[in-house]
Amino acid sequence: MLQNQTILRIPGPTPIPPSVQRAMQQPMIGHRDPETAELLKSIQPGMQQIFGTKQVVSVVAGSGTSGLEAAVVNTVAPGDKVIVCVTGAFGERFAAICKSYQIETIILEEVWGEPVNPKKLEQLLHENPDSAAVFITYCETSTSVLNPIAELSELIHSQSNALVIVDGVSCIGGVELEMDQWKLDVVVTGSQKAFMLPGGLMFVAFSDDARQKMNANPRPRFYLDLLKYEKAAQEFSTPFTPATSLLYGLQEVMQLMKEETLESVFKRHLQLRDMTRAALRALNLELLAGDAFASPTVTAFLTPGIEAKQVRKQLSERFGIRIAGGQGHQKDTVLRIGHMGYCSATDVLLIISALEVVLTDLGHVFEAGQGTVAAQKALIGGNVHV
Amino acid sequence: MLQNQTILRIPGPTPIPPSVQRAMQQPMIGHRDPETAELLKSIQPGMQQIFGTKQVVSVVAGSGTSGLEAAVVNTVAPGDKVIVCVTGAFGERFAAICKSYQIETIILEEVWGEPVNPKKLEQLLHENPDSAAVFITYCETSTSVLNPIAELSELIHSQSNALVIVDGVSCIGGVELEMDQWKLDVVVTGSQKAFMLPGGLMFVAFSDDARQKMNANPRPRFYLDLLKYEKAAQEFSTPFTPATSLLYGLQEVMQLMKEETLESVFKRHLQLRDMTRAALRALNLELLAGDAFASPTVTAFLTPGIEAKQVRKQLSERFGIRIAGGQGHQKDTVLRIGHMGYCSATDVLLIISALEVVLTDLGHVFEAGQGTVAAQKALIGGNVHV
């Protein structure tokens, strides 16, 4: 195969735009020098717009999981009880973190591929009126379900005093988020998904209520003490040495999103989702998530009659296209295409065409070219499913 | 001033070598794909050589402080008592972390500029024979003291069962380290100092005794659970999404150090120290650390009779040379020159010459050119102080 031709379409990391690559090449600066303050200052407005918040968005050197843990250790005091909504592998991670801290954890579990059922959540809140927090995954990367966090947040606040804590790692930057309006108390995400950056940065913002809880929470924490980051960020600084090259990249990402406009970024992701889903359906493949809760950033599907791992292997070996397998118990049965961040309609047409070749070779039954036609129609029609 | 001409000589981050910059521009790869395993595998031998260990050296997305906290939460069980040697700001940080976890913390405090006094440590060990761990800073960045960790480790092991835990952030990669031979139990460092990389990576290795302690330690931890990293590293993987661009940079750093040879890298750092110290003395400036404990990576000094911050300001404004101020109570009285990582004799000659101009301008009394001459002599003579 053509040397090093790799087309990365896993649900993160995503490819890096050329101008972001260039931005990350800038010479080092002192992290206590004015240049770093300027850099952090320039990033803040764009981050706040993406989060839909007037709160400070802190930038932390760490991966997404450090953000999930930060959300737990800062807001959940010893003795608190929490509810964790588990709709896939990353809901499980929230639960694992809570359990590792010996927190009384009520699990709301859904079949992988389904979103959180509001009725079940209401019932759990009714049974556990003293819950201190409810943890929800916005986009469950493992299943490509986008949970209805605005609706769930409204429900939670109407039924309890629990904080609403959201893992938005695999979608924020690619989908609508109105943290303040939706009354989300802690929102966490990472750099290597819709933010089009390498891994290594975690972003987090929190509400006034969450801050109050953090101030009163005696649970020990140091590196992940979010109050330290917020305080430093107010002075355009960081409590510990930042990952400066990634900050330069983030600055350029903010510029790219501003040029495209956030509205167009979100619309593009919806279109990529609709193209992908229409094509996979036309190829007689099975979508894991229903239309009403399908994430704009990733699509998980099954390949009835053929081995999922063979599809993945051939896409990689013949075309250099990397897609992901499933997670957990779906490791061998599910495939996932990431269409987030630095990804366009062009990229989806390419993947679908290559996928048709591979499926034909593996003896899968479908009408030749119909995946491509369906993707094209979704593109031409622009009938974006919102 | 010439646009963007910045010569970064703070004690980290250091400038990035051009080939390392280029290495970090490689297209993203999947963190669960074989390319990442190959990358991690290629890094391991060089890291083990630098650490002087047969143990796995784990690579974590986080800054140096995340490593200090990891060292604490993994090895110190609830109820344990520890001794923290404080010789400056980073010893204080170890103590702050221990205290934030409500750990009984015995402080061995030295005047800033002095190393740990072995007699005082022996006394404390005698008084606290049940200490679970002793925390030591190898190079105390704030004072430029290199603590005699080999000697201190021998003392600790001869007097107690305490683990020896070392913060090597601002020197590892630039100075000798024999973790196994010196019986160090946990050693932590970061990417933005002698490793010539941007901030964002933390490196850590631990002994069999430390592993045993970690396995038995019920203290909760998740993102910073070092056993998770070691287990994953044995399969050339990471438990959470890595900071891939920095890993590519690290791979190139391993190559650069291999080409130069570690022996030459360490010798170069000793030479840079000796040049810097000889020059500062010849300029009638006062060195904070004595010769016997002077770090090869950073030099802290005082400017009797003139304002330290004026020196720093003029070096920056007239020459684009950035040096650091002091930390904590020495903020306004101490200056620090970083001479680690991507730094050569050429760079030191440049700094000293510029410093002479600034000192002259500020009315400091010294014999013109004698700083430069002293640095040159230290270079020519090669009379490296070991």
Interface residues (C-beta under 8 A of the other chain):
Chain A: N4 T6 L8 I10 G12 P13 T14 P15 I16 Q21 M24 Q25 P27 M28 I29 G30 H31 R32 D33 E35 A61 G62 S63 G64 T65 S66 E69 A96 I97 S100 Y101 Q102 G190 Q192 P198 G199 G200 L201 P220 R221 F222 Y223 L224 P239 F240 T241 P242 A243 T244 S245 L246 R322 A324
Chain B: N4 T6 L8 I10 G12 P13 T14 P15 I16 Q21 M24 Q25 P27 M28 I29 G30 H31 R32 D33 E35 A61 G62 S63 G64 T65 S66 E69 A96 I97 S100 Y101 Q102 G190 Q192 P198 G199 G200 P220 R221 F222 Y223 L224 P239 F240 T241 P242 A243 T244 S245 L246 R322 A324
